[in-house]
Amino acid sequence: MRLCQKALAKPEQSWPTPLPPPLTIEQNNQIKKLRQPLAEFARQHDMAQELLVRKKVLQDLVTSQQLPDSLHGWRREQLGQLLLAQLNP
């Protein structure tokens, strides 16, 4: 109780940013859909799919409907348009 009172006494600007809401069922389905071309790309290039794109990047892509800044370098060049095309057929 004291801890809550102490925290609430601080200015709102110092509060931590709230966690984003959980993904909807539709957004989770979109992520599953995005994994299909990634699996194919990984198979063609003899790579582990886990090395291509982190789940957080896919979540950011699905929620913003644009390539996140965290997808950069060769991943953005090789996979960016592939992911966008899959997201917006």
N, C-alpha and C positions, 0 to 999 in steps of 0.2 A: 504494500500500500504506500509506504513512504517513498519507495522507488518511483512509483507512478506519479505521485505528487511532485516529486523532484523533477521528473522529466517534463511534466506538463507546465511547470513553472518557467521552463526555458522558452526563449522566443521560437516561434514556429519555423523561422528560417534555419534554425540549427537542428531541427528534427531530421532524421534520415529520410531519404526519398522512399516512398512506398514501393513495395514490390509490384511488378506488373501483374495484371490479372492473368489467371490461367488461360491457356489456349482453348478455344472452342473445339467441338468435335470436328467441325468443318476444317478448321485450321490444322488440326492433327492429321486429318485425311490429306490435306494439301502437302504436308511434310512427307507423308508416306509416298505420295505421288512423286515428289521431288527426288526421293531416294532411288527411284527406278532408273533414271538416266545416269545417276551417279554410279550405281552398281555396274551399269553397262560400260561407262567410261573407265571405271576401275578394272573391269575384266579385260577390256581392250588394251589397257596400258600395263597390265600385270601388276596392279597396285592393290593395297588394302583399301577398301572403301572408307574406312575410318580416317585415313590420311587426307582425304579430299576436303571435306567440309565438316565443321563442328555443328552439332545440333543447334547451338545458340545462333549460329549464322542462319540456319534454315528458319528458325523461329523469327528472327529479325526480318528476314525476307518475307515471310508469310504475313507478318503483322504490318509491315510498312509497304508491301507490294513493290519494293525497289531494292536494288542491290545494296546491302549494308556496307559501310566503310570497312568493316572488319574482313570483308572478302576482298583481298588485294593481291597484287603480284600475279604469278602464273595462274593461281586459282581463279582470279577474276577474269583473266584473259581466256583461259580454257573452258571455264564452267559458267561464267556469268550469263552469257546469252542463252546457253543451254537451259539454265535454271529459269530464267525469265520466260523463255518460250514454253516451258512446261507449266509454269505458274499461270500464264495467260495464253491458253491455246487459241 
